Amino acid sequence: MSVFDALSSVYDRGMRPLEWLVFGRLRRRTFPRVQGTILEFGVGTGVNLPLYGSGSRVTGCDTSGQMLGWAARRQTQTPVTLVQASVQCLPFADGSFDVVTGSLVFCSIADPAQGLAEARRVLDPEGRLVLLEHTRGTGLGAWLTDVLHPVWHARSRECHLNRETVNAVARAGFDVQRVDLYWLGIVRVIEATVGLRGAIGETSLA
């Protein structure tokens, strides 16, 4: 049983202040641009699902059946298939998707390297990875996330405040194309392609 099963009915309400402050606008800026055959990691209550355009086909996976129940209620522009599965062991063939997306998911995956290896496996050789994540910040942001992490992790049981997700993406063999930093680098939009590792271009925007 996923810890998120118990949170499913109150998750969106609890996230509302952060959605209003930062995540909502970044979702609207990031996910409508994604097109093709899409797999969303950790789809949760499906907050991103209405943002994908009508020309795409979306599969959302999550370990929590209760979260998927809420996701199924979303009004969407595109066909959506929901699958209960761990991102660390995906029930999809190699090269099945044009894009793998995720938001606020790699903070909670037990083995991020395995999740990213699975993302790379199921992506087409020309595929892309697009993530909206909270991560270990930069400067003061790094200090804050490191200090708060032990208490936050003990309370949440799964969420890590100070993961170095950009580095994990690069180590998994992706070519990191772009990283936009917000809120002292604690929030990042990460875009990468399948292939050889490239230079990481980070841009602090807020």
C-alpha distance (Angstrom), angle and dihedral (degrees) to the residues before:
residue distance angle dihedral
M1 . . .
S2 3.80 . .
V3 3.80 120.1 .
F4 3.80 85.6 -130.0
D5 3.82 92.3 65.0
A6 3.79 89.3 75.6
L7 3.82 91.9 45.5
S8 3.78 98.0 46.6
S9 3.82 98.0 96.8
V10 3.82 94.3 49.3
Y11 3.81 101.5 30.1
D12 3.81 98.1 96.3
R13 3.80 92.0 45.3
G14 3.79 91.7 50.5
M15 3.81 91.6 48.9
R16 3.81 94.7 48.5
P17 3.84 97.4 98.3
L18 3.82 92.8 50.3
E19 3.80 91.0 44.2
W20 3.79 89.2 54.2
L21 3.81 94.2 45.4
V22 3.80 101.5 44.8
F23 3.79 122.0 -30.6
G24 3.81 98.9 64.2
R25 3.79 95.3 58.4
L26 3.80 92.1 42.8
R27 3.80 91.1 51.7
R28 3.81 90.1 50.8
R29 3.79 90.5 48.2
T30 3.81 95.7 46.5
F31 3.78 114.5 34.6
P32 3.83 104.1 44.8
R33 3.83 86.8 64.0
V34 3.81 91.6 59.6
Q35 3.81 114.1 96.7
G36 3.78 139.8 174.0
T37 3.78 130.1 35.5
I38 3.80 103.5 -10.4
L39 3.79 133.4 -168.2
E40 3.79 114.6 -165.8
F41 3.81 115.1 -157.4
G42 3.80 116.4 -143.4
V43 3.78 93.1 4.0
G44 3.82 90.6 -179.5
T45 3.80 113.7 175.1
G46 3.80 89.5 -8.4
V47 3.79 99.1 -109.2
N48 3.83 91.1 154.8
L49 3.80 96.2 46.6
P50 3.84 97.4 87.6
L51 3.82 89.6 53.4
Y52 3.80 98.3 64.5
G53 3.80 114.1 97.6
S54 3.79 126.2 -112.3
G55 3.80 94.3 -107.7
S56 3.80 93.8 66.0
R57 3.81 137.5 79.4
V58 3.79 116.1 -140.0
T59 3.79 132.3 -160.0
G60 3.79 116.6 -172.3
C61 3.79 122.4 -163.7
D62 3.78 130.7 -169.6
T63 3.79 137.1 158.5
S64 3.81 91.3 -132.4
G65 3.79 115.8 82.9
Q66 3.80 90.0 -169.1
M67 3.80 91.9 55.8
L68 3.80 90.0 49.3
G69 3.79 88.9 53.4
W70 3.79 89.5 60.2
A71 3.80 91.7 43.5
A72 3.80 90.0 55.5
R73 3.82 89.5 63.4
R74 3.81 94.3 61.2
Q75 3.79 120.2 113.1
T76 3.81 106.8 -126.4
Q77 3.80 138.3 -174.5
T78 3.80 93.7 -144.1
P79 3.83 138.3 43.0
V80 3.80 110.6 -82.3
T81 3.80 129.3 -164.6
L82 3.80 118.3 -167.5
V83 3.81 121.1 -154.2
Q84 3.80 128.8 -176.1
A85 3.80 103.4 -135.2
S86 3.78 142.9 124.1
V87 3.78 116.1 -105.6
Q88 3.80 86.2 -136.0
C89 3.82 91.4 64.8
L90 3.79 111.1 26.8
P91 3.82 121.8 -169.5
F92 3.82 93.0 -140.8
A93 3.79 133.1 104.4
D94 3.79 122.8 -109.1
G95 3.79 114.1 -82.3
S96 3.82 94.8 13.1
F97 3.82 99.1 137.2
D98 3.80 140.2 51.9
V99 3.81 93.7 -153.3
V100 3.79 136.6 18.6
T101 3.80 113.9 -158.2
G102 3.77 135.8 -179.6
S103 3.78 141.2 167.1
L104 3.80 126.3 -155.1
V105 3.79 90.0 -15.3
F106 3.81 110.1 111.2
C107 3.80 89.9 62.4
S108 3.80 88.0 68.7
I109 3.82 104.6 36.8
A110 3.81 110.8 110.2
D111 3.81 92.7 -142.2
P112 3.83 110.8 24.1
A113 3.81 92.4 179.7
Q114 3.79 90.9 57.9
G115 3.80 91.5 46.1
L116 3.79 91.0 51.7
A117 3.80 91.2 46.3
E118 3.80 88.1 54.9
A119 3.81 90.8 48.0
R120 3.79 89.9 53.4
R121 3.81 91.7 46.7
V122 3.81 95.8 53.4
L123 3.81 94.4 43.1
D124 3.78 123.1 95.9
P125 3.84 112.2 -111.7
E126 3.82 86.9 -105.2
G127 3.80 92.3 44.2
R128 3.79 131.8 127.6
L129 3.79 138.0 -138.7
V130 3.82 116.9 -145.6
L131 3.81 119.0 -176.5
L132 3.80 136.6 174.5
E133 3.80 104.8 -163.2
H134 3.76 143.9 160.9
T135 3.80 109.2 -130.1
R136 3.77 143.4 162.3
G137 3.79 103.8 -55.6
T138 3.77 131.1 -133.2
G139 3.82 125.2 -103.7
L140 3.79 108.2 -24.1
G141 3.80 88.4 5.8
A142 3.81 90.6 59.8
W143 3.80 90.8 50.9
L144 3.82 91.9 48.9
T145 3.78 95.6 48.9
D146 3.81 92.4 45.6
V147 3.81 92.8 49.5
L148 3.81 95.4 45.0
H149 3.79 97.0 40.8
P150 3.84 100.7 84.7
V151 3.81 94.1 52.0
W152 3.80 93.7 40.9
H153 3.80 93.8 48.1
A154 3.81 92.3 47.9
R155 3.79 89.8 52.8
S156 3.81 99.1 41.6
R157 3.83 94.7 37.0
E158 3.83 92.4 -152.9
C159 3.82 111.6 34.2
H160 3.82 118.9 94.9
L161 3.81 115.6 -160.4
N162 3.80 97.9 -165.4
R163 3.77 108.1 45.7
E164 3.81 117.2 143.3
T165 3.80 94.2 -134.7
V166 3.81 97.3 164.9
N167 3.79 90.6 56.0
A168 3.80 90.4 46.4
V169 3.82 90.4 53.3
A170 3.80 91.2 51.4
R171 3.82 92.6 46.1
A172 3.80 89.2 52.8
G173 3.81 88.6 63.9
F174 3.80 100.1 -100.5
D175 3.79 120.9 139.0
V176 3.82 102.4 -124.3
Q177 3.80 106.1 -141.6
R178 3.79 102.8 175.6
V179 3.78 141.6 1.3
D180 3.81 121.1 -171.7
L181 3.82 115.2 -164.3
Y182 3.81 126.4 -150.2
W183 3.78 134.4 174.1
L184 3.84 98.6 18.8
G185 3.78 90.0 -39.2
I186 3.81 91.9 -62.6
V187 3.81 91.2 117.2
R188 3.81 119.0 48.4
V189 3.78 139.0 175.8
I190 3.80 107.5 -148.0
E191 3.79 124.6 -165.8
A192 3.80 121.8 -175.6
T193 3.77 140.7 160.4
V194 3.77 132.9 -142.1
G195 3.78 110.7 -97.8
L196 3.77 142.6 56.3
R197 3.76 118.6 -6.1
G198 3.78 114.3 -95.7
A199 3.75 137.8 -173.8
I200 3.79 115.7 -64.7
G201 3.79 114.3 -125.8
E202 3.81 110.6 -160.7
T203 3.77 122.2 -170.0
S204 3.80 121.9 -172.4
L205 3.80 108.3 -146.9
A206 3.79 104.8 166.4
